[in-house]
Amino acid sequence: MATMEKSLVGKRILVPPARPEANPLRRMLERKGAEVWEFPVLRPAPPRSYDAMDLAIRQLPGFDWVVFSGSNCVINFFDRLDTLGLGKEPIVEKQVSAIGYGAVSALKKLGIEPDYIPKVHTAEGVIGGLQDIHGLSFLLVRIDGASRDLPERLKSLGATVTEVAGYRMLVEASAQTAEKIFGLRLDALALANPTAVRFLVTATDNLGIDLHSRLKGVTIAAVGPATDEAARSYGYTPDVVSGGHIADLANTLADLIGK
């Protein structure tokens, strides 16, 4: 079967990272024998301003839920709590949701057990595990420029939503690295989430690279409908869309282009 170990030997796959930490999709593809390239390089940075976060912290009593997406959001939020002389007490009294392993781990290190950890990180996946949210107030602490899907879906169900940037991502890419990667015969582009799509397009646009022409003949694979929609919004139509987990994408690619 194509999904057997090392079924992707000899295949070159570009995997744009969505965060600066370990890239789990890269590891999965490499275990199947693929030659994996990452582009661009990402570096987390604090929000451009803490004004919105500080205001939200002062208004914490008015929120029913606080939702953290990513470890950097947790770290920066709690740093501001300390800076404002409030400590952890204001957040202990709230219902807290953590989206992603990083956010879960960061909260637990601070002695806070999340009340809700979504198994699927799409808007529907997050909302699916909540009870009736009509009339509830949510504070979303996310990366600057995050997808609008979750806040808009919450609002459509009658919730009040406040968003603050927990951190921003700096996209760093050199023309030399880009030319090296896109000069290869790439077999596939694997997109793990909408953020990965945005960072890849941002990096190539900044370098003046015609990504459309560079991806001719390259199989484009996306994880889930949200990533598919993000790719299409930039004019890229995935050849295959897997289920909502990166393991599904790794197996799908192995079946599609593997030996």
C-alpha positions in Angstrom: 0.0 0.0 0.0 1.1 3.6 -0.6 0.7 4.4 3.1 3.4 2.0 4.1 6.5 3.4 5.7 9.0 5.1 3.4 6.3 5.3 0.6 7.4 8.9 -0.1 11.1 8.2 -0.7 12.3 10.5 -3.5 9.4 12.9 -3.2 10.1 16.6 -2.5 7.4 18.3 -0.5 7.2 22.0 0.6 5.6 22.4 4.0 5.2 26.1 4.9 5.3 26.3 8.7 2.4 27.9 10.7 4.5 28.5 13.8 8.2 28.7 14.7 8.1 25.6 16.9 8.4 22.0 15.7 6.5 21.2 12.5 4.6 17.9 13.2 3.5 17.5 9.5 7.2 17.7 8.5 8.0 14.9 10.9 5.2 12.7 9.6 6.2 13.2 6.0 9.9 12.5 6.7 8.9 9.3 8.5 7.4 8.2 5.2 10.7 9.0 3.4 9.9 12.4 1.9 12.5 15.1 1.4 10.8 18.0 3.2 11.5 21.7 2.7 10.2 24.5 4.9 9.7 28.1 3.8 9.5 30.8 5.0 11.2 31.2 8.5 8.9 32.4 11.2 9.7 34.3 14.4 7.2 35.2 17.1 7.1 38.8 18.4 5.0 40.7 20.9 1.9 42.5 19.6 2.6 45.9 18.2 0.8 47.4 21.2 -0.5 46.0 24.5 -3.2 48.6 24.8 -6.0 46.3 23.6 -4.9 43.4 25.8 -4.5 45.6 28.8 -8.0 47.0 28.3 -9.4 43.4 28.0 -7.6 42.4 31.2 -9.2 45.2 33.1 -12.6 44.1 31.7 -12.1 40.4 32.6 -15.0 40.3 35.1 -17.3 40.9 32.1 -16.2 37.8 30.1 -17.7 34.3 30.5 -15.0 32.6 28.4 -11.3 33.3 27.7 -10.0 31.4 24.7 -6.2 31.1 24.1 -4.8 30.0 20.8 -1.1 29.1 21.1 1.5 29.2 23.8 2.7 32.7 22.9 -0.8 34.1 23.6 -0.8 32.5 27.1 2.7 33.7 27.9 2.2 37.3 26.8 -1.3 37.5 28.4 0.0 36.4 31.8 3.0 38.6 31.6 0.6 41.5 31.2 -1.4 40.3 34.2 1.8 40.5 36.2 2.8 43.8 34.8 -0.6 45.3 35.8 -0.1 43.8 39.3 -3.1 41.4 39.0 -1.5 38.0 39.1 -3.4 34.9 38.0 -6.6 35.4 40.1 -8.7 37.2 37.5 -8.3 34.4 35.0 -8.8 31.6 37.6 -12.4 32.7 38.0 -13.1 32.5 34.2 -13.9 29.5 32.0 -10.8 29.0 30.0 -10.4 27.2 26.6 -7.1 26.3 25.1 -6.7 25.7 21.3 -3.7 23.6 20.5 -1.1 21.7 22.5 1.0 24.8 23.0 -1.7 26.7 24.8 -2.7 23.7 26.9 0.9 23.1 28.0 1.5 26.8 28.7 -1.6 27.0 30.9 -0.8 23.9 32.8 2.7 25.2 33.6 1.0 28.1 35.2 -1.1 25.8 37.3 -4.3 26.4 35.3 -6.3 23.5 33.9 -8.3 24.4 30.8 -12.0 23.9 31.1 -12.3 23.1 27.4 -9.8 21.7 24.9 -11.3 21.4 21.4 -10.2 18.2 19.6 -10.6 19.9 16.2 -9.2 23.4 15.7 -11.7 24.7 13.1 -14.4 27.2 14.1 -17.0 24.4 14.0 -14.7 22.1 15.9 -14.3 24.7 18.7 -17.9 25.6 18.9 -19.1 22.0 18.7 -17.9 21.2 22.2 -19.6 24.2 23.8 -23.1 24.3 25.2 -25.6 27.1 24.3 -23.5 30.2 23.9 -26.2 32.7 23.2 -25.7 35.7 25.4 -22.2 34.7 26.6 -19.2 36.9 26.3 -15.9 35.6 24.8 -12.4 37.0 24.9 -10.3 35.6 22.1 -6.5 35.9 22.6 -5.0 34.9 19.2 -2.3 35.6 16.7 -2.5 39.0 15.0 -4.3 38.6 11.7 -6.0 35.2 12.7 -8.9 33.9 10.6 -12.3 35.5 11.0 -14.1 32.2 11.1 -14.3 31.6 14.8 -15.3 35.1 16.0 -17.9 35.4 13.2 -19.4 32.0 14.0 -19.6 32.8 17.7 -21.4 36.1 16.9 -23.8 34.3 14.6 -24.9 32.2 17.5 -25.6 35.2 19.7 -22.3 35.5 21.6 -20.4 38.8 22.2 -16.8 38.6 21.1 -13.8 40.7 21.9 -10.5 39.9 20.2 -7.0 40.9 21.2 -3.7 40.0 19.5 -1.6 37.8 21.8 1.4 37.9 19.5 2.3 38.5 15.9 4.5 36.4 13.6 7.4 37.9 11.7 7.9 36.3 8.3 11.5 36.1 7.3 12.5 34.8 3.8 15.6 35.3 1.7 15.6 35.4 -2.0 18.5 32.8 -2.1 16.5 30.3 0.0 13.4 30.8 -2.1 15.3 30.3 -5.4 16.9 27.2 -4.1 13.6 25.6 -3.0 11.5 26.7 -6.0 14.4 25.7 -8.3 13.9 22.1 -7.3 11.4 19.8 -8.8 8.8 19.9 -6.1 6.2 17.1 -6.0 3.8 18.6 -3.6 2.9 21.6 -1.4 1.4 20.5 1.9 -0.7 23.1 3.7 -1.5 22.3 7.3 -3.8 25.3 8.1 -4.9 28.7 6.8 -2.0 30.4 8.7 0.5 28.4 6.7 -1.1 29.5 3.5 -1.0 33.2 4.5 2.7 33.1 5.5 3.7 31.4 2.3 1.9 33.9 0.1 3.2 36.8 2.2 6.8 35.7 1.9 6.7 35.1 -1.9 4.8 38.3 -2.5 7.4 40.2 -0.5 10.2 38.7 -2.7 8.3 39.3 -5.9 8.0 35.6 -6.7 5.2 34.5 -9.0 4.1 31.6 -6.8 1.4 30.5 -9.3 4.0 29.8 -12.0 6.3 28.1 -9.5 3.6 25.7 -8.5 2.6 24.5 -12.0 2.6 20.8 -12.0 2.9 20.6 -8.2 0.3 18.7 -6.2 -1.3 21.0 -3.7 -2.8 19.3 -0.6 -4.7 21.0 2.2 -5.8 19.9 5.7 -9.6 20.4 6.0 -12.1 22.8 4.5 -10.7 25.9 6.3 -7.3 25.5 4.7 -8.9 24.7 1.4 -10.9 27.9 1.6 -7.8 29.9 2.5 -5.8 28.6 -0.4 -8.7 29.3 -2.8 -9.0 32.9 -1.5 -5.4 33.4 -2.9 -6.2 31.7 -6.2 -4.8 28.3 -5.4 -7.1 25.3 -5.8 -5.9 22.2 -3.8 -5.8 19.0 -5.7 -6.8 17.1 -2.6 -8.3 18.1 0.7 -7.9 15.7 3.6 -9.7 15.4 6.9 -9.2 17.8 9.7 -6.0 16.3 11.1 -2.4 16.5 9.7 -2.0 12.7 9.9 -4.8 12.5 7.4 -2.9 14.7 5.0 0.3 12.7 5.4 -1.5 9.5 4.6 -3.5 11.1 1.7 -0.3 12.4 0.1 1.3 9.0 0.5 -1.6 7.4 -1.3 -1.7 10.1 -4.0 2.0 10.5 -5.0 3.7 7.7 -3.0 5.3 4.6 -4.4 
